[in-house]
Amino acid sequence: MLMEVVTRENRALYGDQLEAMYLMRHRIFVERMHWEGIRKPDGREIDEFDNDDAIYLLVTDDDQVCGCHRMIPTMKPHLLSEVFYGECEVRGVLRGPRVIECGRTCIEAERLPRDRLRIARRVLMTGLMEFCFKIGATHFTGINPVAVMSHYLKLDWDIRPLGAPRTMEDGETYVAVSYAVSEQALASVQRVYKLPKDLVVYRGGSTPLAALLDAEQAPGRMPPARVLAAE
Protein backbone atom coordinates (compact mmCIF):
# COMPACT_ATOMS: atom_id res chain seq x y z
CA MET A 1 0.00 0.00 0.00
CA LEU A 2 1.03 3.56 -0.75
CA MET A 3 -0.16 7.08 -0.03
CA GLU A 4 -0.49 9.05 -3.26
CA VAL A 5 -0.51 12.85 -3.30
CA VAL A 6 -2.98 14.59 -5.62
CA THR A 7 -2.68 18.33 -6.21
CA ARG A 8 -3.92 20.84 -8.76
CA GLU A 9 -0.87 19.96 -10.86
CA ASN A 10 -1.40 16.22 -11.26
CA ARG A 11 -5.16 15.92 -10.77
CA ALA A 12 -5.72 14.92 -14.39
CA LEU A 13 -3.85 11.67 -13.68
CA TYR A 14 -6.28 10.71 -10.90
CA GLY A 15 -9.76 11.22 -12.33
CA ASP A 16 -10.96 7.69 -11.58
CA GLN A 17 -9.36 7.61 -8.14
CA LEU A 18 -10.92 10.94 -7.13
CA GLU A 19 -14.35 9.72 -8.25
CA ALA A 20 -13.83 6.60 -6.14
CA MET A 21 -12.85 8.82 -3.20
CA TYR A 22 -15.99 10.98 -3.45
CA LEU A 23 -18.16 7.86 -3.53
CA MET A 24 -16.27 6.33 -0.62
CA ARG A 25 -16.69 9.50 1.44
CA HIS A 26 -20.44 9.45 0.84
CA ARG A 27 -20.71 5.79 1.80
CA ILE A 28 -18.80 6.38 5.03
CA PHE A 29 -19.90 9.83 6.19
CA VAL A 30 -23.50 9.74 4.99
CA GLU A 31 -24.60 6.13 4.71
CA ARG A 32 -22.65 4.76 7.68
CA MET A 33 -22.13 7.79 9.97
CA HIS A 34 -25.44 9.51 9.04
CA TRP A 35 -24.12 13.01 8.33
CA GLU A 36 -27.41 13.89 6.63
CA GLY A 37 -26.44 17.50 6.07
CA ILE A 38 -23.96 16.49 3.36
CA ARG A 39 -26.10 13.85 1.60
CA LYS A 40 -25.99 14.21 -2.20
CA PRO A 41 -28.45 12.70 -4.72
CA ASP A 42 -25.59 11.38 -6.87
CA GLY A 43 -23.88 9.63 -3.94
CA ARG A 44 -20.72 11.75 -4.24
CA GLU A 45 -19.62 13.63 -1.11
CA ILE A 46 -18.20 16.95 -2.33
CA ASP A 47 -18.27 20.37 -0.70
CA GLU A 48 -16.94 23.89 -1.32
CA PHE A 49 -13.50 22.95 -0.01
CA ASP A 50 -12.99 20.34 -2.73
CA ASN A 51 -11.42 23.00 -4.93
CA ASP A 52 -8.02 23.69 -6.47
CA ASP A 53 -6.54 24.41 -3.03
CA ALA A 54 -7.31 20.90 -1.79
CA ILE A 55 -4.52 18.33 -1.67
CA TYR A 56 -5.69 14.74 -1.43
CA LEU A 57 -3.76 11.92 0.20
CA LEU A 58 -5.09 8.66 -1.20
CA VAL A 59 -4.26 5.30 0.35
CA THR A 60 -4.19 2.88 -2.56
CA ASP A 61 -4.02 -0.90 -2.68
CA ASP A 62 -3.36 -2.24 -6.18
CA ASP A 63 -4.58 1.12 -7.58
CA GLN A 64 -7.85 0.87 -5.61
CA VAL A 65 -8.61 3.76 -3.24
CA CYS A 66 -9.22 2.46 0.28
CA GLY A 67 -8.60 5.56 2.41
CA CYS A 68 -8.01 9.29 2.19
CA HIS A 69 -7.28 12.64 3.82
CA ARG A 70 -8.09 16.08 2.42
CA MET A 71 -5.42 18.68 3.19
CA ILE A 72 -6.01 22.43 2.86
CA PRO A 73 -3.43 25.18 3.56
CA THR A 74 -4.82 27.18 6.45
CA MET A 75 -4.19 30.60 4.93
CA LYS A 76 -7.02 29.61 2.58
CA PRO A 77 -10.66 29.08 3.65
CA HIS A 78 -10.98 25.67 5.28
CA LEU A 79 -13.38 23.80 7.57
CA LEU A 80 -12.05 25.13 10.87
CA SER A 81 -11.95 28.74 9.67
CA GLU A 82 -15.32 28.80 7.91
CA VAL A 83 -17.53 26.12 9.50
CA PHE A 84 -16.13 24.92 12.83
CA TYR A 85 -14.47 28.10 14.12
CA GLY A 86 -16.86 27.94 17.09
CA GLU A 87 -15.18 24.68 18.14
CA CYS A 88 -11.85 26.52 18.52
CA GLU A 89 -13.03 28.84 21.29
CA VAL A 90 -10.12 28.07 23.64
CA ARG A 91 -7.05 28.74 21.50
CA GLY A 92 -8.60 30.06 18.30
CA VAL A 93 -8.21 28.79 14.74
CA LEU A 94 -4.55 27.99 14.21
CA ARG A 95 -3.50 29.44 10.84
CA GLY A 96 -0.21 30.16 9.19
CA PRO A 97 1.85 29.55 6.03
CA ARG A 98 3.30 26.36 7.57
CA VAL A 99 0.00 25.03 8.99
CA ILE A 100 -2.26 22.71 7.00
CA GLU A 101 -5.71 21.34 7.83
CA CYS A 102 -6.43 17.62 7.63
CA GLY A 103 -10.07 16.67 7.07
CA ARG A 104 -12.43 14.15 5.47
CA THR A 105 -10.29 11.34 6.81
CA CYS A 106 -11.82 7.93 6.19
CA ILE A 107 -11.05 4.34 5.35
CA GLU A 108 -13.05 1.50 3.75
CA ALA A 109 -13.34 -0.66 6.86
CA GLU A 110 -16.18 -2.82 5.52
CA ARG A 111 -14.56 -3.53 2.15
CA LEU A 112 -11.11 -4.66 3.28
CA PRO A 113 -10.06 -7.99 4.79
CA ARG A 114 -8.93 -7.61 8.39
CA ASP A 115 -5.20 -7.90 7.63
CA ARG A 116 -5.36 -5.32 4.81
CA LEU A 117 -7.50 -3.01 6.94
CA ARG A 118 -4.86 -2.99 9.68
CA ILE A 119 -2.18 -2.05 7.16
CA ALA A 120 -4.39 0.61 5.56
CA ARG A 121 -5.00 2.27 8.92
CA ARG A 122 -1.29 2.35 9.62
CA VAL A 123 -0.51 3.77 6.19
CA LEU A 124 -3.20 6.43 6.73
CA MET A 125 -1.51 7.65 9.93
CA THR A 126 2.13 7.14 9.00
CA GLY A 127 1.72 8.64 5.53
CA LEU A 128 -0.04 11.69 6.95
CA MET A 129 2.88 12.58 9.21
CA GLU A 130 5.39 11.76 6.46
CA PHE A 131 3.57 14.05 4.03
CA CYS A 132 3.35 16.92 6.54
CA PHE A 133 7.04 16.57 7.38
CA LYS A 134 8.09 16.47 3.73
CA ILE A 135 6.16 19.64 2.84
CA GLY A 136 7.73 21.49 5.76
CA ALA A 137 4.55 21.95 7.80
CA THR A 138 4.95 22.79 11.48
CA HIS A 139 1.43 21.68 12.42
CA PHE A 140 -1.67 20.08 10.98
CA THR A 141 -5.11 20.77 12.40
CA GLY A 142 -8.49 19.08 12.27
CA ILE A 143 -11.66 18.23 14.11
CA ASN A 144 -11.43 14.62 15.23
CA PRO A 145 -13.54 12.07 17.11
CA VAL A 146 -12.37 11.83 20.71
CA ALA A 147 -12.74 8.05 20.42
CA VAL A 148 -9.84 7.82 17.95
CA MET A 149 -7.54 10.25 19.74
CA SER A 150 -6.13 7.42 21.84
CA HIS A 151 -4.46 6.02 18.71
CA TYR A 152 -2.60 9.28 18.17
CA LEU A 153 -1.72 9.67 21.84
CA LYS A 154 -0.05 6.23 21.83
CA LEU A 155 2.33 7.56 19.20
CA ASP A 156 3.66 10.20 21.61
CA TRP A 157 2.65 13.02 19.27
CA ASP A 158 2.35 16.59 20.55
CA ILE A 159 -1.43 17.14 20.39
CA ARG A 160 -3.21 20.23 21.71
CA PRO A 161 -6.95 20.94 21.81
CA LEU A 162 -8.16 24.17 20.24
CA GLY A 163 -11.54 24.00 21.97
CA ALA A 164 -13.77 21.90 24.17
CA PRO A 165 -15.16 18.52 23.00
CA ARG A 166 -18.65 18.70 21.47
CA THR A 167 -21.18 16.03 20.49
CA MET A 168 -22.10 16.27 16.80
CA GLU A 169 -25.10 15.09 14.78
CA ASP A 170 -23.80 11.53 14.43
CA GLY A 171 -23.71 11.14 18.21
CA GLU A 172 -19.90 11.10 18.34
CA THR A 173 -17.90 13.56 20.44
CA TYR A 174 -15.38 15.63 18.47
CA VAL A 175 -12.65 18.08 19.40
CA ALA A 176 -10.68 20.57 17.30
CA VAL A 177 -6.97 19.92 17.71
CA SER A 178 -3.53 20.79 16.40
CA TYR A 179 -0.72 18.28 15.89
CA ALA A 180 2.93 19.29 15.89
CA VAL A 181 4.93 17.99 12.93
CA SER A 182 8.50 16.93 13.62
CA GLU A 183 11.14 14.41 12.68
CA GLN A 184 10.63 12.83 16.11
CA ALA A 185 6.88 12.44 15.52
CA LEU A 186 7.54 10.79 12.16
CA ALA A 187 10.16 8.47 13.64
CA SER A 188 7.73 7.51 16.41
CA VAL A 189 4.92 6.43 14.09
CA GLN A 190 7.34 4.61 11.80
CA ARG A 191 8.79 2.75 14.79
CA VAL A 192 5.41 1.82 16.27
CA TYR A 193 3.81 0.64 13.02
CA LYS A 194 6.95 -0.85 11.45
CA LEU A 195 6.11 0.26 7.92
CA PRO A 196 8.64 0.98 5.17
CA LYS A 197 9.83 4.55 4.88
CA ASP A 198 8.83 6.70 1.89
CA LEU A 199 5.19 5.64 1.78
CA VAL A 200 4.26 8.95 0.16
CA VAL A 201 4.34 9.07 -3.63
CA TYR A 202 3.91 12.23 -5.72
CA ARG A 203 3.69 11.62 -9.46
CA GLY A 204 3.28 14.15 -12.24
CA GLY A 205 3.59 17.35 -10.21
CA SER A 206 6.05 20.03 -11.28
CA THR A 207 6.28 21.57 -7.79
CA PRO A 208 8.35 19.39 -5.41
CA LEU A 209 6.69 18.26 -2.19
CA ALA A 210 9.05 20.47 -0.19
CA ALA A 211 7.78 23.54 -2.05
CA LEU A 212 4.03 22.84 -2.03
CA LEU A 213 3.19 25.15 0.87
CA ASP A 214 5.37 27.95 -0.50
CA ALA A 215 3.61 27.64 -3.86
CA GLU A 216 0.25 28.02 -2.15
CA GLN A 217 1.30 31.41 -0.75
CA ALA A 218 1.98 32.78 -4.25
CA PRO A 219 0.29 36.07 -5.27
CA GLY A 220 -3.20 35.44 -6.61
CA ARG A 221 -3.70 32.38 -4.39
CA MET A 222 -4.17 34.23 -1.11
CA PRO A 223 -7.69 35.43 -0.26
CA PRO A 224 -8.14 37.52 2.91
CA ALA A 225 -8.08 35.36 6.07
CA ARG A 226 -11.38 35.30 7.94
CA VAL A 227 -9.84 34.23 11.27
CA LEU A 228 -6.44 35.36 12.49
CA ALA A 229 -3.82 32.84 13.51
CA ALA A 230 -4.00 31.81 17.13
CA GLU A 231 -0.23 31.68 17.47
DRENDO-1510 file (C-alpha; in Angstrom, 1 decimal, always signed):
<recs>
REC; n; res; u; v; w
REC; 1; MET; +0.0; +0.0; +0.0 .
REC; 2; LEU; +1.0; +3.6; -0.7 .
REC; 3; MET; -0.2; +7.1; +0.0 .
REC; 4; GLU; -0.5; +9.0; -3.3 .
REC; 5; VAL; -0.5; +12.9; -3.3 .
REC; 6; VAL; -3.0; +14.6; -5.6 .
REC; 7; THR; -2.7; +18.3; -6.2 .
REC; 8; ARG; -3.9; +20.8; -8.8 .
REC; 9; GLU; -0.9; +20.0; -10.9 .
REC; 10; ASN; -1.4; +16.2; -11.3 .
REC; 11; ARG; -5.2; +15.9; -10.8 .
REC; 12; ALA; -5.7; +14.9; -14.4 .
REC; 13; LEU; -3.9; +11.7; -13.7 .
REC; 14; TYR; -6.3; +10.7; -10.9 .
REC; 15; GLY; -9.8; +11.2; -12.3 .
REC; 16; ASP; -11.0; +7.7; -11.6 .
REC; 17; GLN; -9.4; +7.6; -8.1 .
REC; 18; LEU; -10.9; +10.9; -7.1 .
REC; 19; GLU; -14.4; +9.7; -8.3 .
REC; 20; ALA; -13.8; +6.6; -6.1 .
REC; 21; MET; -12.8; +8.8; -3.2 .
REC; 22; TYR; -16.0; +11.0; -3.4 .
REC; 23; LEU; -18.2; +7.9; -3.5 .
REC; 24; MET; -16.3; +6.3; -0.6 .
REC; 25; ARG; -16.7; +9.5; +1.4 .
REC; 26; HIS; -20.4; +9.5; +0.8 .
REC; 27; ARG; -20.7; +5.8; +1.8 .
REC; 28; ILE; -18.8; +6.4; +5.0 .
REC; 29; PHE; -19.9; +9.8; +6.2 .
REC; 30; VAL; -23.5; +9.7; +5.0 .
REC; 31; GLU; -24.6; +6.1; +4.7 .
REC; 32; ARG; -22.6; +4.8; +7.7 .
REC; 33; MET; -22.1; +7.8; +10.0 .
REC; 34; HIS; -25.4; +9.5; +9.0 .
REC; 35; TRP; -24.1; +13.0; +8.3 .
REC; 36; GLU; -27.4; +13.9; +6.6 .
REC; 37; GLY; -26.4; +17.5; +6.1 .
REC; 38; ILE; -24.0; +16.5; +3.4 .
REC; 39; ARG; -26.1; +13.8; +1.6 .
REC; 40; LYS; -26.0; +14.2; -2.2 .
REC; 41; PRO; -28.4; +12.7; -4.7 .
REC; 42; ASP; -25.6; +11.4; -6.9 .
REC; 43; GLY; -23.9; +9.6; -3.9 .
REC; 44; ARG; -20.7; +11.7; -4.2 .
REC; 45; GLU; -19.6; +13.6; -1.1 .
REC; 46; ILE; -18.2; +17.0; -2.3 .
REC; 47; ASP; -18.3; +20.4; -0.7 .
REC; 48; GLU; -16.9; +23.9; -1.3 .
REC; 49; PHE; -13.5; +22.9; +0.0 .
REC; 50; ASP; -13.0; +20.3; -2.7 .
REC; 51; ASN; -11.4; +23.0; -4.9 .
REC; 52; ASP; -8.0; +23.7; -6.5 .
REC; 53; ASP; -6.5; +24.4; -3.0 .
REC; 54; ALA; -7.3; +20.9; -1.8 .
REC; 55; ILE; -4.5; +18.3; -1.7 .
REC; 56; TYR; -5.7; +14.7; -1.4 .
REC; 57; LEU; -3.8; +11.9; +0.2 .
REC; 58; LEU; -5.1; +8.7; -1.2 .
REC; 59; VAL; -4.3; +5.3; +0.4 .
REC; 60; THR; -4.2; +2.9; -2.6 .
REC; 61; ASP; -4.0; -0.9; -2.7 .
REC; 62; ASP; -3.4; -2.2; -6.2 .
REC; 63; ASP; -4.6; +1.1; -7.6 .
REC; 64; GLN; -7.8; +0.9; -5.6 .
REC; 65; VAL; -8.6; +3.8; -3.2 .
REC; 66; CYS; -9.2; +2.5; +0.3 .
REC; 67; GLY; -8.6; +5.6; +2.4 .
REC; 68; CYS; -8.0; +9.3; +2.2 .
REC; 69; HIS; -7.3; +12.6; +3.8 .
REC; 70; ARG; -8.1; +16.1; +2.4 .
REC; 71; MET; -5.4; +18.7; +3.2 .
REC; 72; ILE; -6.0; +22.4; +2.9 .
REC; 73; PRO; -3.4; +25.2; +3.6 .
REC; 74; THR; -4.8; +27.2; +6.5 .
REC; 75; MET; -4.2; +30.6; +4.9 .
REC; 76; LYS; -7.0; +29.6; +2.6 .
REC; 77; PRO; -10.7; +29.1; +3.6 .
REC; 78; HIS; -11.0; +25.7; +5.3 .
REC; 79; LEU; -13.4; +23.8; +7.6 .
REC; 80; LEU; -12.0; +25.1; +10.9 .
REC; 81; SER; -11.9; +28.7; +9.7 .
REC; 82; GLU; -15.3; +28.8; +7.9 .
REC; 83; VAL; -17.5; +26.1; +9.5 .
REC; 84; PHE; -16.1; +24.9; +12.8 .
REC; 85; TYR; -14.5; +28.1; +14.1 .
REC; 86; GLY; -16.9; +27.9; +17.1 .
REC; 87; GLU; -15.2; +24.7; +18.1 .
REC; 88; CYS; -11.8; +26.5; +18.5 .
REC; 89; GLU; -13.0; +28.8; +21.3 .
REC; 90; VAL; -10.1; +28.1; +23.6 .
REC; 91; ARG; -7.1; +28.7; +21.5 .
REC; 92; GLY; -8.6; +30.1; +18.3 .
REC; 93; VAL; -8.2; +28.8; +14.7 .
REC; 94; LEU; -4.5; +28.0; +14.2 .
REC; 95; ARG; -3.5; +29.4; +10.8 .
REC; 96; GLY; -0.2; +30.2; +9.2 .
REC; 97; PRO; +1.8; +29.5; +6.0 .
REC; 98; ARG; +3.3; +26.4; +7.6 .
REC; 99; VAL; +0.0; +25.0; +9.0 .
REC; 100; ILE; -2.3; +22.7; +7.0 .
REC; 101; GLU; -5.7; +21.3; +7.8 .
REC; 102; CYS; -6.4; +17.6; +7.6 .
REC; 103; GLY; -10.1; +16.7; +7.1 .
REC; 104; ARG; -12.4; +14.2; +5.5 .
REC; 105; THR; -10.3; +11.3; +6.8 .
REC; 106; CYS; -11.8; +7.9; +6.2 .
REC; 107; ILE; -11.1; +4.3; +5.3 .
REC; 108; GLU; -13.0; +1.5; +3.8 .
REC; 109; ALA; -13.3; -0.7; +6.9 .
REC; 110; GLU; -16.2; -2.8; +5.5 .
REC; 111; ARG; -14.6; -3.5; +2.1 .
REC; 112; LEU; -11.1; -4.7; +3.3 .
REC; 113; PRO; -10.1; -8.0; +4.8 .
REC; 114; ARG; -8.9; -7.6; +8.4 .
REC; 115; ASP; -5.2; -7.9; +7.6 .
REC; 116; ARG; -5.4; -5.3; +4.8 .
REC; 117; LEU; -7.5; -3.0; +6.9 .
REC; 118; ARG; -4.9; -3.0; +9.7 .
REC; 119; ILE; -2.2; -2.1; +7.2 .
REC; 120; ALA; -4.4; +0.6; +5.6 .
REC; 121; ARG; -5.0; +2.3; +8.9 .
REC; 122; ARG; -1.3; +2.3; +9.6 .
REC; 123; VAL; -0.5; +3.8; +6.2 .
REC; 124; LEU; -3.2; +6.4; +6.7 .
REC; 125; MET; -1.5; +7.7; +9.9 .
REC; 126; THR; +2.1; +7.1; +9.0 .
REC; 127; GLY; +1.7; +8.6; +5.5 .
REC; 128; LEU; +0.0; +11.7; +7.0 .
REC; 129; MET; +2.9; +12.6; +9.2 .
REC; 130; GLU; +5.4; +11.8; +6.5 .
REC; 131; PHE; +3.6; +14.1; +4.0 .
REC; 132; CYS; +3.4; +16.9; +6.5 .
REC; 133; PHE; +7.0; +16.6; +7.4 .
REC; 134; LYS; +8.1; +16.5; +3.7 .
REC; 135; ILE; +6.2; +19.6; +2.8 .
REC; 136; GLY; +7.7; +21.5; +5.8 .
REC; 137; ALA; +4.5; +22.0; +7.8 .
REC; 138; THR; +5.0; +22.8; +11.5 .
REC; 139; HIS; +1.4; +21.7; +12.4 .
REC; 140; PHE; -1.7; +20.1; +11.0 .
REC; 141; THR; -5.1; +20.8; +12.4 .
REC; 142; GLY; -8.5; +19.1; +12.3 .
REC; 143; ILE; -11.7; +18.2; +14.1 .
REC; 144; ASN; -11.4; +14.6; +15.2 .
REC; 145; PRO; -13.5; +12.1; +17.1 .
REC; 146; VAL; -12.4; +11.8; +20.7 .
REC; 147; ALA; -12.7; +8.1; +20.4 .
REC; 148; VAL; -9.8; +7.8; +18.0 .
REC; 149; MET; -7.5; +10.3; +19.7 .
REC; 150; SER; -6.1; +7.4; +21.8 .
REC; 151; HIS; -4.5; +6.0; +18.7 .
REC; 152; TYR; -2.6; +9.3; +18.2 .
REC; 153; LEU; -1.7; +9.7; +21.8 .
REC; 154; LYS; -0.1; +6.2; +21.8 .
REC; 155; LEU; +2.3; +7.6; +19.2 .
REC; 156; ASP; +3.7; +10.2; +21.6 .
REC; 157; TRP; +2.6; +13.0; +19.3 .
REC; 158; ASP; +2.3; +16.6; +20.6 .
REC; 159; ILE; -1.4; +17.1; +20.4 .
REC; 160; ARG; -3.2; +20.2; +21.7 .
REC; 161; PRO; -6.9; +20.9; +21.8 .
REC; 162; LEU; -8.2; +24.2; +20.2 .
REC; 163; GLY; -11.5; +24.0; +22.0 .
REC; 164; ALA; -13.8; +21.9; +24.2 .
REC; 165; PRO; -15.2; +18.5; +23.0 .
REC; 166; ARG; -18.7; +18.7; +21.5 .
REC; 167; THR; -21.2; +16.0; +20.5 .
REC; 168; MET; -22.1; +16.3; +16.8 .
REC; 169; GLU; -25.1; +15.1; +14.8 .
REC; 170; ASP; -23.8; +11.5; +14.4 .
REC; 171; GLY; -23.7; +11.1; +18.2 .
REC; 172; GLU; -19.9; +11.1; +18.3 .
REC; 173; THR; -17.9; +13.6; +20.4 .
REC; 174; TYR; -15.4; +15.6; +18.5 .
REC; 175; VAL; -12.7; +18.1; +19.4 .
REC; 176; ALA; -10.7; +20.6; +17.3 .
REC; 177; VAL; -7.0; +19.9; +17.7 .
REC; 178; SER; -3.5; +20.8; +16.4 .
REC; 179; TYR; -0.7; +18.3; +15.9 .
REC; 180; ALA; +2.9; +19.3; +15.9 .
REC; 181; VAL; +4.9; +18.0; +12.9 .
REC; 182; SER; +8.5; +16.9; +13.6 .
REC; 183; GLU; +11.1; +14.4; +12.7 .
REC; 184; GLN; +10.6; +12.8; +16.1 .
REC; 185; ALA; +6.9; +12.4; +15.5 .
REC; 186; LEU; +7.5; +10.8; +12.2 .
REC; 187; ALA; +10.2; +8.5; +13.6 .
REC; 188; SER; +7.7; +7.5; +16.4 .
REC; 189; VAL; +4.9; +6.4; +14.1 .
REC; 190; GLN; +7.3; +4.6; +11.8 .
REC; 191; ARG; +8.8; +2.8; +14.8 .
REC; 192; VAL; +5.4; +1.8; +16.3 .
REC; 193; TYR; +3.8; +0.6; +13.0 .
REC; 194; LYS; +7.0; -0.9; +11.5 .
REC; 195; LEU; +6.1; +0.3; +7.9 .
REC; 196; PRO; +8.6; +1.0; +5.2 .
REC; 197; LYS; +9.8; +4.6; +4.9 .
REC; 198; ASP; +8.8; +6.7; +1.9 .
REC; 199; LEU; +5.2; +5.6; +1.8 .
REC; 200; VAL; +4.3; +8.9; +0.2 .
REC; 201; VAL; +4.3; +9.1; -3.6 .
REC; 202; TYR; +3.9; +12.2; -5.7 .
REC; 203; ARG; +3.7; +11.6; -9.5 .
REC; 204; GLY; +3.3; +14.2; -12.2 .
REC; 205; GLY; +3.6; +17.3; -10.2 .
REC; 206; SER; +6.0; +20.0; -11.3 .
REC; 207; THR; +6.3; +21.6; -7.8 .
REC; 208; PRO; +8.3; +19.4; -5.4 .
REC; 209; LEU; +6.7; +18.3; -2.2 .
REC; 210; ALA; +9.1; +20.5; -0.2 .
REC; 211; ALA; +7.8; +23.5; -2.0 .
REC; 212; LEU; +4.0; +22.8; -2.0 .
REC; 213; LEU; +3.2; +25.2; +0.9 .
REC; 214; ASP; +5.4; +27.9; -0.5 .
REC; 215; ALA; +3.6; +27.6; -3.9 .
REC; 216; GLU; +0.2; +28.0; -2.1 .
REC; 217; GLN; +1.3; +31.4; -0.7 .
REC; 218; ALA; +2.0; +32.8; -4.2 .
REC; 219; PRO; +0.3; +36.1; -5.3 .
REC; 220; GLY; -3.2; +35.4; -6.6 .
REC; 221; ARG; -3.7; +32.4; -4.4 .
REC; 222; MET; -4.2; +34.2; -1.1 .
REC; 223; PRO; -7.7; +35.4; -0.3 .
REC; 224; PRO; -8.1; +37.5; +2.9 .
REC; 225; ALA; -8.1; +35.4; +6.1 .
REC; 226; ARG; -11.4; +35.3; +7.9 .
REC; 227; VAL; -9.8; +34.2; +11.3 .
REC; 228; LEU; -6.4; +35.4; +12.5 .
REC; 229; ALA; -3.8; +32.8; +13.5 .
REC; 230; ALA; -4.0; +31.8; +17.1 .
REC; 231; GLU; -0.2; +31.7; +17.5 .
</recs>
